[in-house]
Protein backbone atom coordinates (compact mmCIF):
# COMPACT_ATOMS: atom_id res chain seq x y z
CA UNK A 1 0.00 0.00 0.00
CA UNK A 2 2.86 2.38 0.76
CA UNK A 3 4.36 1.75 -2.67
CA UNK A 4 0.97 2.38 -4.29
CA UNK A 5 0.68 5.69 -2.42
CA UNK A 6 4.21 6.70 -3.39
CA UNK A 7 3.40 6.06 -7.04
CA UNK A 8 0.59 8.61 -6.66
CA UNK A 9 2.99 11.14 -5.13
CA UNK A 10 4.79 11.26 -8.49
CA UNK A 11 1.82 13.28 -9.75
CA UNK A 12 1.58 15.66 -6.78
CA UNK A 13 2.76 19.26 -6.61
CA UNK A 14 1.55 22.83 -6.33
CA UNK A 15 -1.52 23.95 -8.33
CA UNK A 16 -0.79 24.58 -12.03
CA UNK A 17 2.63 22.92 -11.69
CA UNK A 18 4.32 21.59 -14.81
CA UNK A 19 5.48 17.93 -14.99
CA UNK A 20 9.03 18.91 -13.99
CA UNK A 21 7.67 20.64 -10.88
CA UNK A 22 6.11 17.51 -9.38
CA UNK A 23 7.50 15.77 -6.31
CA UNK A 24 10.32 13.36 -7.19
CA UNK A 25 10.91 10.04 -5.41
CA UNK A 26 14.09 7.97 -5.39
CA UNK A 27 12.50 4.55 -6.00
CA UNK A 28 15.95 2.93 -6.33
CA UNK A 29 16.66 3.85 -2.71
CA UNK A 30 13.29 2.40 -1.71
CA UNK A 31 14.00 -0.91 -3.46
CA UNK A 32 17.62 -1.19 -2.36
CA UNK A 33 17.67 0.35 1.12
CA UNK A 34 14.02 0.51 2.14
CA UNK A 35 14.37 4.29 2.52
CA UNK A 36 11.96 6.89 1.09
CA UNK A 37 13.79 9.94 -0.28
CA UNK A 38 11.81 12.87 -1.70
CA UNK A 39 13.13 15.80 -3.68
CA UNK A 40 11.66 18.81 -5.45
CA UNK A 41 9.31 19.16 -2.48
CA UNK A 42 10.58 22.28 -0.72
CA UNK A 43 7.00 23.53 -0.30
CA UNK A 44 6.42 20.73 2.21
CA UNK A 45 8.08 22.61 5.06
CA UNK A 46 6.15 20.76 7.77
CA UNK A 47 3.98 17.63 7.91
CA UNK A 48 0.25 18.02 7.43
CA UNK A 49 -1.99 17.47 10.45
CA UNK A 50 -3.83 14.17 10.52
CA UNK A 51 -7.60 14.28 10.27
CA UNK A 52 -9.41 12.19 12.93
CA UNK A 53 -10.05 9.11 10.76
CA UNK A 54 -6.39 9.04 9.64
CA UNK A 55 -5.16 9.27 13.23
CA UNK A 56 -7.62 6.56 14.29
CA UNK A 57 -6.39 4.21 11.56
CA UNK A 58 -2.74 4.78 12.49
CA UNK A 59 -3.32 4.23 16.21
CA UNK A 60 -5.20 0.97 15.59
CA UNK A 61 -2.53 -0.22 13.14
CA UNK A 62 0.27 0.54 15.60
CA UNK A 63 -1.54 -1.27 18.41
CA UNK A 64 -1.96 -4.32 16.17
CA UNK A 65 1.73 -4.13 15.25
CA UNK A 66 2.63 -3.94 18.93
CA UNK A 67 0.66 -7.10 19.68
CA UNK A 68 2.32 -8.92 16.81
CA UNK A 69 5.85 -7.56 17.25
CA UNK A 70 8.79 -8.73 19.29
CA UNK A 71 10.52 -6.91 22.13
CA UNK A 72 12.70 -4.85 19.78
CA UNK A 73 9.70 -3.66 17.78
CA UNK A 74 7.55 -2.91 20.84
CA UNK A 75 9.96 -0.29 22.15
CA UNK A 76 9.85 1.66 18.88
CA UNK A 77 6.08 1.21 18.56
CA UNK A 78 5.49 2.42 22.12
CA UNK A 79 7.42 5.60 21.43
CA UNK A 80 5.48 6.24 18.23
CA UNK A 81 2.15 5.48 19.95
CA UNK A 82 2.87 7.91 22.77
CA UNK A 83 3.51 10.75 20.33
CA UNK A 84 0.59 9.87 18.06
CA UNK A 85 -1.96 9.43 20.86
CA UNK A 86 -0.90 12.75 22.35
CA UNK A 87 -1.51 14.48 19.02
CA UNK A 88 -4.63 12.51 18.07
CA UNK A 89 -6.77 13.49 21.06
CA UNK A 90 -10.33 12.15 20.72
CA UNK A 91 -9.35 9.87 17.84
CA UNK A 92 -7.00 8.00 20.18
CA UNK A 93 -9.83 7.59 22.69
CA UNK A 94 -12.05 6.13 19.94
CA UNK A 95 -9.28 3.69 19.01
CA UNK A 96 -9.39 2.28 22.55
CA UNK A 97 -12.82 0.85 21.74
CA UNK A 98 -11.37 -1.31 18.94
CA UNK A 99 -10.73 -4.89 20.05
CA UNK A 100 -7.39 -6.06 18.64
CA UNK A 101 -6.73 -9.78 18.74
CA UNK A 102 -3.63 -11.57 17.50
CA UNK A 103 -3.27 -15.32 17.92
CA UNK A 104 -0.70 -16.00 20.66
CA UNK A 105 2.78 -17.21 19.67
CA UNK A 106 5.08 -19.24 21.91
CA UNK A 107 7.65 -16.79 23.28
CA UNK A 108 10.56 -19.19 22.71
CA UNK A 109 9.59 -19.51 19.04
CA UNK A 110 9.21 -15.75 18.68
CA UNK A 111 12.63 -15.19 20.26
CA UNK A 112 14.22 -17.74 17.93
CA UNK A 113 12.68 -16.09 14.86
CA UNK A 114 13.80 -12.63 15.98
CA UNK A 115 17.33 -13.90 16.63
CA UNK A 116 17.58 -15.59 13.23
CA UNK A 117 16.37 -12.47 11.46
CA UNK A 118 18.69 -10.07 13.27
CA UNK A 119 21.74 -12.36 13.06
CA UNK A 120 21.02 -13.56 9.50
CA UNK A 121 21.04 -17.25 10.41
CA UNK A 122 19.27 -20.32 9.03
CA UNK A 123 16.45 -21.94 11.02
CA UNK A 124 15.09 -25.45 11.45
CA UNK A 125 11.30 -25.49 11.86
CA UNK A 126 8.69 -28.02 12.87
CA UNK A 127 5.60 -26.66 11.16
CA UNK A 128 1.98 -27.81 11.30
CA UNK A 129 0.15 -27.89 7.95
CA UNK A 130 -3.61 -27.92 8.73
CA UNK A 131 -4.71 -28.71 5.17
CA UNK A 132 -2.87 -32.05 5.41
CA UNK A 133 -3.16 -32.40 9.20
CA UNK A 134 0.55 -33.14 9.49
CA UNK A 135 3.70 -31.64 10.96
CA UNK A 136 6.63 -31.10 8.61
CA UNK A 137 10.29 -30.29 9.22
CA UNK A 138 11.99 -27.58 7.17
CA UNK A 139 15.23 -25.64 6.95
CA UNK A 140 14.58 -22.02 6.02
CA UNK A 141 16.50 -18.80 5.48
CA UNK A 142 14.42 -15.99 7.08
CA UNK A 143 13.70 -12.86 5.04
CA UNK A 144 11.27 -10.83 7.17
CA UNK A 145 8.19 -10.88 9.40
CA UNK A 146 4.87 -9.74 7.95
CA UNK A 147 1.50 -9.05 9.56
CA UNK A 148 -1.60 -9.91 7.52
CA UNK A 149 -5.26 -10.46 8.44
CA UNK A 150 -4.51 -10.75 12.15
CA UNK A 151 -1.67 -13.26 11.73
CA UNK A 152 2.12 -12.99 11.94
CA UNK A 153 4.06 -14.75 9.18
CA UNK A 154 7.72 -15.47 8.60
CA UNK A 155 8.61 -14.99 4.97
CA UNK A 156 11.56 -17.27 4.27
CA UNK A 157 13.42 -19.18 1.60
CA UNK A 158 12.57 -22.87 2.09
CA UNK A 159 15.64 -24.93 1.19
CA UNK A 160 13.56 -28.07 0.65
CA UNK A 161 11.20 -26.81 -2.05
CA UNK A 162 13.59 -24.02 -3.11
CA UNK A 163 10.89 -21.36 -3.04
CA UNK A 164 9.93 -18.38 -0.91
CA UNK A 165 7.21 -19.51 1.49
CA UNK A 166 5.18 -17.98 4.32
CA UNK A 167 5.03 -19.67 7.74
CA UNK A 168 2.50 -18.64 10.38
CA UNK A 169 4.25 -18.28 13.70
CA UNK A 170 1.36 -19.78 15.66
CA UNK A 171 1.68 -22.97 13.56
CA UNK A 172 5.35 -23.46 14.41
CA UNK A 173 5.69 -26.19 17.03
CA UNK A 174 9.47 -25.79 17.31
CA UNK A 175 12.08 -23.37 15.96
CA UNK A 176 15.86 -23.71 16.27
CA UNK A 177 18.46 -21.17 15.17
CA UNK A 178 21.30 -22.79 13.24
CA UNK A 179 24.95 -21.79 13.44
CA UNK A 180 24.89 -21.71 9.64
CA UNK A 181 24.43 -18.32 7.99
CA UNK A 182 21.27 -17.77 5.99
CA UNK A 183 22.03 -17.77 2.27
CA UNK A 184 18.87 -17.27 0.19
CA UNK A 185 19.51 -16.90 -3.55
CA UNK A 186 19.81 -13.39 -4.90
CA UNK A 187 16.42 -13.67 -6.61
CA UNK A 188 14.59 -14.48 -3.37
CA UNK A 189 13.25 -10.98 -2.84
CA UNK A 190 10.39 -9.83 -0.68
CA UNK A 191 6.98 -10.77 -2.04
CA UNK A 192 4.44 -8.15 -3.07
CA UNK A 193 1.67 -8.54 -0.48
CA UNK A 194 -0.69 -5.88 -1.80
CA UNK A 195 -3.21 -8.65 -2.58
CA UNK A 196 -2.57 -10.74 0.51
CA UNK A 197 -0.28 -13.58 1.53
CA UNK A 198 -2.06 -16.32 -0.43
CA UNK A 199 -1.73 -15.95 -4.19
CA UNK A 200 -3.52 -18.72 -6.11
CA UNK A 201 -2.15 -19.80 -9.46
CA UNK A 202 -4.20 -19.81 -12.66
CA UNK A 203 -3.38 -23.53 -12.76
CA UNK A 204 -5.42 -24.08 -9.58
CA UNK A 205 -8.98 -25.34 -10.24
CA UNK A 206 -11.97 -23.07 -9.65
CA UNK A 207 -14.63 -23.73 -7.02
CA UNK A 208 -18.03 -22.07 -6.66
CA UNK A 209 -19.29 -21.56 -3.11
CA UNK A 210 -22.56 -20.01 -1.91
CA UNK A 211 -22.38 -18.10 1.37
CA UNK A 212 -25.06 -17.26 3.91
CA UNK A 213 -24.85 -13.78 5.49
CA UNK A 214 -22.97 -15.24 8.46
CA UNK A 215 -20.21 -16.52 6.14
CA UNK A 216 -19.81 -13.53 3.83
CA UNK A 217 -16.57 -12.70 5.62
CA UNK A 218 -14.93 -15.41 3.48
CA UNK A 219 -15.15 -13.12 0.44
CA UNK A 220 -13.04 -10.52 2.26
CA UNK A 221 -10.64 -12.92 3.94
CA UNK A 222 -9.69 -15.07 0.94
CA UNK A 223 -8.79 -14.01 -2.64
CA UNK A 224 -11.73 -14.61 -4.96
CA UNK A 225 -12.08 -14.50 -8.73
CA UNK A 226 -15.71 -13.36 -8.89
CA UNK A 227 -18.81 -12.78 -6.78
CA UNK A 228 -22.56 -12.50 -7.40
CA UNK A 229 -25.22 -11.25 -5.02
CA UNK A 230 -28.04 -13.70 -4.29
CA UNK A 231 -31.46 -13.21 -2.64
CA UNK A 232 -31.63 -12.91 1.16
CA UNK A 233 -28.18 -11.26 1.38
CA UNK A 234 -26.45 -14.46 0.28
CA UNK A 235 -23.35 -14.37 -1.91
CA UNK A 236 -21.94 -16.71 -4.55
CA UNK A 237 -18.15 -16.59 -4.88
CA UNK A 238 -15.67 -18.21 -7.24
CA UNK A 239 -12.19 -18.92 -5.93
CA UNK A 240 -9.16 -20.95 -6.92
CA UNK A 241 -8.30 -23.95 -4.78
CA UNK A 242 -4.69 -25.03 -4.42
CA UNK A 243 -5.55 -27.74 -1.89
CA UNK A 244 -8.90 -29.55 -1.92
CA UNK A 245 -8.50 -30.61 1.71
CA UNK A 246 -8.10 -26.97 2.71
CA UNK A 247 -11.47 -26.03 1.18
CA UNK A 248 -13.22 -29.05 2.71
CA UNK A 249 -11.98 -28.08 6.17
CA UNK A 250 -12.92 -24.45 5.63
CA UNK A 251 -16.50 -25.29 4.60
CA UNK A 252 -16.93 -27.59 7.58
CA UNK A 253 -15.53 -24.94 9.90
CA UNK A 254 -18.25 -22.44 8.99
CA UNK A 255 -20.96 -25.05 9.53
CA UNK A 256 -24.04 -24.65 7.36
CA UNK A 257 -23.11 -21.12 6.34
CA UNK A 258 -21.27 -22.17 3.17
CA UNK A 259 -22.14 -24.68 0.43
CA UNK A 260 -19.89 -25.91 -2.37
CA UNK A 261 -21.79 -25.77 -5.68
CA UNK A 262 -18.93 -26.80 -7.96
CA UNK A 263 -16.93 -28.95 -8.52
CA UNK A 264 -19.00 -31.99 -7.64
CA UNK A 265 -16.11 -33.98 -6.15
CA UNK A 266 -15.37 -31.31 -3.53
CA UNK A 267 -19.07 -30.94 -2.71
CA UNK A 268 -19.28 -34.70 -2.20
CA UNK A 269 -16.11 -34.69 -0.07
CA UNK A 270 -17.70 -32.08 2.23
CA UNK A 271 -20.90 -34.13 2.55
CA UNK A 272 -18.97 -37.33 3.24
CA UNK A 273 -16.80 -35.68 5.88
CA UNK A 274 -19.92 -34.22 7.54
CA UNK A 275 -21.58 -37.66 7.56
CA UNK A 276 -18.49 -39.17 9.18
CA UNK A 277 -18.48 -36.47 11.85
CA UNK A 278 -22.16 -37.05 12.63
CA UNK A 279 -21.61 -40.81 12.81
CA UNK A 280 -18.70 -40.37 15.19
CA UNK A 281 -20.73 -37.97 17.31
CA UNK A 282 -23.74 -40.32 17.55
CA UNK A 283 -21.50 -43.21 18.62
CA UNK A 284 -20.16 -41.29 21.61
N, C-alpha and C positions, 0 to 999 in steps of 0.2 A: 504494500500500500504506500509506503514511503517513496519507493521508486516511481510509482504511478503519479504521486503528487509532485515529485521533483520534475517529472517530464512535463507537467502543466506549467511549472514555474518558468520554463523556457520561454513561454509566451506572455509573461507578466512584465509590466513596466509602468511608467507614468502614462497618463492619458495622452493620446496622439503621438506616442513614441514610435519611431521607425524601428524596423527589425534589428538594426545594430544597437539600439538603445535598450533592448530587453535584458533581463537578468541572465547572466551566464553561469553555468554550472560545470564544474570539473568532474565529469562522469568517470574519467579514468581513475581519479583519486578515490571515488566511491567504490568502484569495482576492485581496485588494488589494495586500498588501505582501509576501506570502510569509513572514510571521512568525507563530509559534505563541505565543499568549498564553493562559495559564491563570489562572483565579481560583477562589476558594472551595476552595483546595487547600493551606491552611496546614499541614495535617498532613504534607505532603511536605516535610519540613525538609531532607532530603538525598537524593541519588539512590540508588536501590537498586543493590546490587552485581550485576554480570552473572554469570549462571551460565555454566559452560564453553562450552556449545553456542551461547549468545548471543554470547559474546566471539569464538568461532571464526568465526561468521557475519559479524560486523562487521569482523574483521581481513581476511577474504577479500574482502569487498565493497570495503573501502578499498583493498586492493592492486589489485583490478580497476579501480577508479576512477582510481588513480594511473597505471596503464598507459594508460588511455584519455584522461586529462586533458591539458591543456596545462601550460605552465610555471607560470602563475598558480595553477592548481588544485593542482599537485604540492606546492608549498610548504605550503599549508594541509593537504593530506592527510598529508604527512610529519610535520607537528607532531601531528596527531591520532593517527597510527599509533604514534608514539613513546610517547605517553601510554597508549594502549590496550594496546600490547604489554607495556609495563611492568606494567600492572595485570592483564593476562590470564594471565601466567605460562605454564603448560603448554599452555593453549589456543592461545597464539600460536605455540608450537613446533609444535603439530599443524597449524596453518595453513600453515606453511612447506612441508609435504608436498603442498599443493594446487598443481597446475600451472595457472597463469593465462595464457591466451593471448588476445591481442587482435590482430586483423589490422593490420599496419603501415600508417600513413598518412604520405604525403609531408609532411615538416616545413614546406615552404613553403605547402602547402595548409592545414595546421593553423594556421600563424601567421596566414594571411589570414582564416580563419574566426574565430579568436579576436579579431583586430583589428576585424572587422566587427561582431561581437557587442558588444564593449566600447565601440566608438565609434558604435554605432547607424547603420551605413552599409549601403547596398545592395551586393549582390555579383553578379558575372557568373560563371556556372559552365559548364564543359564537363563533362557527366555521362554516364557509360556506363550504358545500360539493358540488362542481360543478357537479359531476356525477349524483346527485339527485336533484340539484338545490334547496337546502334547507339549513337552518341554524340550527345547533344543539347546545345543551348546554352540557358541559362535565366538570367533576371534574377530574383533572389530577395531578399526582406527577411528577414534572420535573426531568429528568435525565441529559440532556445535550443539547446543540445546535450543529447542524451539518450543513455544507454547501455542497450542492450537485447540480450540473447542474444549477448553477446560482440562486438557491433558498436557503433560510435559513429555517431550520426545527427545531422544538422543539421535541426531543425524550422524551416521557413521558409515565408513567404507567397510563392508562385510567381506572378509578375505575368502570365505567359503564360496559365496555365489559371485564374488567379484563385481559387486554393484553397490551403489549408495542405497542404504536402507534406513528406515525410521524404526526406533525401538521405544515403546512406551515404558517409562521408568517404573510405573506401578506393576508392570508385567515381568520385570526382572526379578528372578528369585535368588540370584547371586551375581556378584560383579567383582572381579579381581583385576587389579592394575598390574600389568606386566612390566618387567624391567626393560623390555624391548621398546624402542622408539616407534611411535606411529609413523607409517610411511604410505599414506594413500597415494594413488597415482595422481599425476599433475592434472588430469582431466576430471578428478572427483571434486568438482566445485559444489558450492551450496545450491540447493534446489530452490527453484522459484515456488514459493508457497502461496502465491496470490489466490490460487483456487483451492487451497487446502492441502493437507498432507497426502491424502489418497488420490492418486491420479490413474483412473482406469485406462486401459489401452483399447484402441479400436478393435483389437483382436478379441477382446472379452465379449462373451455373448450378452445380448440384451434380455432384461426381464421386465415384465409389466406388473406393477403392484398397485392395488387399490387401498387407499388409506381412509379410515374413519377420522373424524375431527381430532380424536385423542392421539392419533398417530401421525398427524400432519408434520410434526417436528422432523420426521425422517427426511422430508424434502429439503429442509434447511441444513440438516446435519451431514447428509451424504451427497456427493456429486450426482446429479441426475442429468439425463439427456433431454427429457421433455416432461411436461405436466399438463393435465387437463382437469378443469373443474367439473365435478359431478354434483348431482342433486344432494341436498341435505348436508352441504359443506364438506362432502367427501372429495378426495383428490386421487386421480390416477397418475402415477409417475412411471417413467421408463428410465432404468439405470443399467449400467454395465456391471456384470458380476465376474470378478476374477476368481472367486472361490465359492462354489455352490453351497458348501457346508456353512460358510459365513452367512449367506442369505437365509438359509433354513433356520439357523440359530437366532438371527435377528427377528424373523417373522414370529417365531415362537416366543421370543422375549416380550414382544408387544401384545401378546395374547390374541384376542379376536379383533384387534384394531387394524390389522393389515392382512390382506389376502393376495396371494400370488395368482395372477391371471394367466400369464405365460412366462416361461415355457411349461409345458404340461409335466415334464419330469420333475421340475423343482416343486411345482404345486403338489404333486403326489408325494414327494419326499417330505414335505411339511405335514401333510395329512397323516402319513405313516408314522412319523416321529410323534405327532400328537396322540395317535392311537396307542402307541407304545407307552407314552407317559401316563395316559389314563389307565391302561391295564396295570402298570406298575403301582399306580396310586390305589386302585381298587383292591389290589392283593395285599396291601399293608394292613 
